[in-house]
Each structure stands twice: as structure tokens, then as C-alpha cells.
């Protein structure tokens, strides 16, 4: 084997090594997405950034403090985030860590939007009050623990039955996590904004409150009027028609490619119907 052949093999081995490392990092980020580990990663990034700046400008005391944080922080991480680490290892042991495809995710997202829209339509017509919060990037584990854990597959029938008046779970919020009804009867933080209309009740204040501290999408059905509202990023969208509500929900929960496919399918269906 010539020196040139050896150099090429070494280059290819290094390239494969780097690609595998990036693939593993990407999958680990996907596992951490939607949990408290996201905030942890942001915090670690800030600490490392401060450490680099302190080294560059010779800030010895600050650099020493950051060094101690990094040194003992990993032990604290293992203790505090033990449930998340255990869940990731369980997924790895079941072979599920690398098995989920984007196509499967897209189909589940569509089913989620359809289930919520169908349930909200049913409850709005009958003035059944409801509060449904869908977790996205920011983990909602702390709020899930305040309710009754269900871990049930999302369906319109399940959502409707939860909010039927005088049933044990109808008070509080339903939290949906990764296309699963994680818990019902959950307590959400109430917004303290002075700009909220006095005519809005506890459900709307709770929906606004959770949207101020997380990036979740929260749906409200008014028990008094049957109106449909949605909150995101501290904003309240009131009195939405069903089509507008479903379009907004799809825009927030579906990936862009999935939105285009869904819109195309609807256009084709309408064209065939008119034809």
C-alpha cells in the first residue's frame, strides 16, 4: 500500500468518525428536546462562554468560579436529571433512540392537530369548558406532576371525555406531551398581566400564564360562550372560527413541509370535488 493510499484511508476514517459523532450528538439533542435538559444545555453554554471570556481577559476569580462549576456541575447534573437520563438509556436499550423517522413524526403531528380540532369543535358547540396545553421545546414536567398522569394516546374521544362536566378530571388543564395525553387536572400558573380583560376567567389567565413561561400552545374553550381561543408566546387569540383555529394550530404544530403537503392535499381534493 502506497503512502497516498494510506493518507486517503486515514482521511476517510476521520470523515466517518466526525459524521458519526455529529449524528450521535444530533440524536441526543432530539431526545433532550421537550425536556428540562434543554434549559440545562443553555445554562452549560452560558457557563462555558463566561469561562472563555474570563480566560481571555485574565479574570482569575471569575475563571476559578466557572472552573469549579464545570468540575462539580456534572455530578449535580447526574443527580438532578436522573429521570431524563434513565429515560434516554431505556430508549437506547429498546432500540428506539435512532428508530423514529421524520415521516412518522409528521403523521403523528397531523393526527394530533385533527384530534384537538375535532374535540374542540364538539366541546365548543356544547359549551363544554376545556383547557389543553401542548408541550413543544420547553419541558412541562413540573406542571404534569401537579395533575393526574394518564399517558394515553391522543384522541378526540379521550379529550372530550376528560372535560365532560362533573367528571373527576374535568377541572384543570390537559397537557399533551409528544402526541400523548401526559396528564389531566393539571395546575397552570395564572398570568398577572394587568392588561387582561376583566371578562376573562381562570382558564384564559392560566393559558396566558403558561404561554409566558413556556413555548407551549394552549387551547381554551369557554364554558360560558363556547368561543375558541389560543395562546402562544404570551399572546391571546380570542373568538377564533374553527377553520382559523385549525389553520393556526397546524401552523404551530406541523413542520413546514407537512403544512405544504396538507395544503396541497386539500387543494387537490377540492379540485376533484368541483370537477
TADA-V102302 format. One line per field, one symbol per residue. phi: phi as a letter, one per 30 degrees, with the letter a starting at -180 (. if undefined). A space follows every 50 residues. Layout:
phi=???
//
This chain:
phi=.ddddddddddddddddddddddddddddddddibddddddddddddddd ddddddchdddddddddddddcddddddddceddddddddddddicdccd cdddddddddddddddddddeddddchcdbbbccdbdddbedddddccdc hcddadddddddceeicdcddjccccbhibddabhdccdddcddcddddd cdedddddddddcbcdcbcbcdddcidcbbcahicccchddedddddddd ddccdeddddddddddddddddddd
//
